Amino acid sequence: MPEEELHSIRIHLDRILAERGMTLTELSAHVGITVVNLSVLKNGRAKAIRFSTLSRICDVLRCQPGDLITHDPAD
């Protein structure tokens, strides 16, 4: 199995943060997740996300999971 598995899931955390005028550090403080872990998610390197984490991020950013995560099979 390759070290980095290819997938077609895209994370749009950077766009949502910019739209909200919020930094990753501020999100980290509000959600209770380390900046490093949020950075892994933001850069598309996360292998999984807990629903509780996704829920907290959506609560803080006032968005839906589909605003943060999309599936792009063309990639």
C-alpha positions in Angstrom: 0.0 0.0 0.0 1.4 3.4 -0.9 2.5 5.7 1.9 0.2 8.5 0.7 -3.1 7.1 -0.6 -4.7 9.2 -3.3 -8.3 10.2 -2.7 -10.8 12.7 -4.2 -11.9 14.4 -1.0 -11.2 18.1 -0.9 -11.2 20.2 2.3 -12.1 23.9 2.0 -11.2 25.0 5.5 -8.8 27.7 4.2 -11.6 29.3 2.1 -14.1 29.2 5.0 -11.6 30.7 7.4 -10.9 33.5 5.0 -14.6 34.2 4.5 -15.0 34.3 8.3 -11.9 36.4 8.9 -10.6 33.8 11.3 -7.1 32.3 11.6 -6.3 28.6 12.2 -5.0 29.6 15.6 -8.3 31.2 16.5 -10.3 28.2 15.3 -8.0 26.0 17.3 -8.8 27.9 20.5 -12.5 27.8 19.9 -12.7 24.2 18.8 -10.2 22.7 21.3 -8.1 21.0 18.6 -4.4 21.7 18.1 -3.2 23.9 15.3 -1.1 21.1 14.0 -4.1 18.8 13.7 -6.2 21.5 12.1 -3.4 22.2 9.7 -3.3 18.5 8.7 -7.0 18.7 8.0 -6.7 22.0 6.1 -3.9 20.7 3.9 -5.8 17.6 2.9 -3.5 15.2 4.7 -6.0 13.9 7.3 -7.0 10.3 7.0 -10.1 10.7 9.1 -12.2 13.2 11.1 -14.4 12.4 14.1 -18.0 13.6 13.7 -17.7 15.4 17.1 -14.7 17.4 15.7 -16.5 18.1 12.4 -19.6 19.2 14.4 -17.5 21.6 16.6 -15.8 23.1 13.5 -19.2 23.6 11.9 -20.6 25.2 15.0 -17.7 27.7 15.3 -17.6 28.5 11.6 -21.4 28.5 11.3 -21.4 26.2 8.3 -22.4 22.8 7.1 -20.1 19.8 6.6 -20.7 20.1 2.8 -19.2 23.6 2.9 -16.0 22.1 4.3 -15.7 18.8 2.5 -16.5 17.9 -1.1 -15.9 14.9 -3.3 -14.2 15.6 -6.6 -13.8 12.3 -8.5 -12.3 14.1 -11.5 -9.0 14.6 -9.7 
